[in-house]
Amino acid sequence: MDTLNEVRAKLARSQQQSFPIHMEEFGLNLVVNEGVFPPAEFQSWRWLGENFPPFQGKAILEIGCGFGLPGLHLAKSGAKSILTCDINPAAVANTIENARRNRINNIRVVQSDIFSNIQTDQLFDLIYWNYPSYYAPDQYQFRDHLERGAVDPGYRLLERFLSEGPSRLNGAGRILLGFGSNARDDLFEAIAKRNSLSATLLRSSPSSDVGVTYRLFSIQKTAPAL
């Protein structure tokens, strides 16, 4: 399992190559630009794209678009609409470029720090985040936007996501969280409990390259006691 220092070194190495990088994934012609979270080094996006639960006809909010997957794949493959966002302006521009390259029109891309730029009256059937689950101390300072795609100091971002997310759902909607085995399950469980949420493991598979088991959780409000 990667340590925090190894993650930082991997992120730095990912930018020491020629850009843009060209990729063919899920039938899409894609580019990855400099300054965007590196898909070759962290491939949970591929597993999550392959293991996403039924989404056809649903309105989806994706947090953390990166270079555009899996949001573009979902938009192309039957989602009613995708609103996807990222705090990193380079990621927003990269996803817009890839949407245009593939003529995908049912996706909208905005810059947002989780829900900060998402209209409060817009509700979704699914809210999805491939969460940056490496834990760092609460006082940790990000060096750049790339680290925000891998590290959550004190799990403050997860607390915000799970406290605010339920109010952005339709009545039968749910949250989907990609949460690798490199994460702090104890903190996840405590945050969910504080926000009266229950989490169900939908899928899990060990990765072949990074020593992490990829996991996808479905999260909903806990039913009130009778």
PyMOL commands that set and color helices and strands:
alter all, ss='L'
color gray80, all
select helices_A, chain A and resi 4-14+44-51+71-76+89-101+145-148+156-168+185-194
alter helices_A, ss='H'
color red, helices_A
select strands_A, chain A and resi 21-25+28-32+59-63+81-86+107-111+124-130+134-136+151-153+169-178+197-206+213-221
alter strands_A, ss='S'
color yellow, strands_A
deselect
rebuild
show_as cartoon
